Amino acid sequence: MEIPSLYGRSEKRGVDDHLLRYELSAPFPVAEVWHAVATPEGLPTWLAAADPFEQREGGAITLRWLNTDPEGHATVAPGRVTAWQPERVAEYTVDIHGRIRFELEPAPSSVGGTLLHFTNELACSESVRLDCLAGWHHHFEYLLEALAGRPADWSGWTLERWRKLRAEYELRGS
């Protein structure tokens, strides 16, 4: 599958406050994209296991990333569901990553599929901002693959692609 341009952009909101933005056009129906970003069955295919996951505003959620660093450590981010509108908005505010929001809308009929607007508000250093831009980009590549029927094989994950993306974001000044 050819991966469309997924480069995110960021805005500085304060000394160490950042807003990361991505917009994806996915050639899949809203219901399928919603399943991937807002269910405990869909999230592990491209991002993280979600347990617990109370699918309602105010509900508990803990995201456990399934890719690990070279020492075998994985990110675990407990938090809350801070917005929930089925097949439209899923927002999670979690430790480490701050507020992550998925907004879905049907793409124009001439294009078809779903427009996914993603934002991540977080407090972090410049270095971590670049890490996160590369990380989300990499995960959105996995999302498109998962939607096409090829879920991530986390056992084969390495830092190679992430390192390349991080270097590109640093060069772009994103």
Secondary structure as the mmCIF struct_conf table of DSSP 4:
data_model
#
loop_
_struct_conf.conf_type_id
_struct_conf.id
_struct_conf.beg_label_comp_id
_struct_conf.beg_label_asym_id
_struct_conf.beg_label_seq_id
_struct_conf.end_label_comp_id
_struct_conf.end_label_asym_id
_struct_conf.end_label_seq_id
HELX_LH_PP_P HELX_LH_PP_P1 GLU A 2 SER A 5
STRN STRN1 ARG A 9 LYS A 12
BEND BEND1 GLY A 14 ASP A 16
STRN STRN2 ASP A 17 ALA A 26
BEND BEND2 PRO A 27 PHE A 28
HELX_RH_AL_P HELX_RH_AL_P1 VAL A 30 ALA A 38
BEND BEND3 THR A 39 THR A 39
TURN_TY1_P TURN_TY1_P1 PRO A 40 GLY A 42
HELX_RH_3T_P HELX_RH_3T_P1 LEU A 43 THR A 45
TURN_TY1_P TURN_TY1_P2 TRP A 46 LEU A 47
STRN STRN3 ALA A 48 PHE A 53
BEND BEND4 ARG A 56 ARG A 56
TURN_TY1_P TURN_TY1_P3 GLU A 57 GLY A 58
STRN STRN4 ALA A 60 TRP A 65
BEND BEND5 LEU A 66 LEU A 66
TURN_TY1_P TURN_TY1_P4 PRO A 70 GLU A 71
BEND BEND6 GLY A 72 GLY A 72
STRN STRN5 VAL A 76 GLN A 85
TURN_TY1_P TURN_TY1_P5 PRO A 86 ARG A 88
STRN STRN6 VAL A 89 VAL A 94
TURN_TY1_P TURN_TY1_P6 ASP A 95 HIS A 97
STRN STRN7 GLY A 98 PRO A 106
HELX_LH_PP_P HELX_LH_PP_P2 ALA A 107 PRO A 108
TURN_TY1_P TURN_TY1_P7 SER A 109 VAL A 111
BEND BEND7 GLY A 113 GLY A 113
STRN STRN8 THR A 114 ALA A 123
HELX_RH_AL_P HELX_RH_AL_P2 GLU A 126 LEU A 147
TURN_TY1_P TURN_TY1_P8 ALA A 148 GLY A 149
HELX_RH_3T_P HELX_RH_3T_P2 TRP A 154 GLY A 156
BEND BEND8 LEU A 159 LEU A 159
HELX_RH_AL_P HELX_RH_AL_P3 GLU A 160 ARG A 172
TURN_TY1_P TURN_TY1_P9 GLY A 173 GLY A 173
#
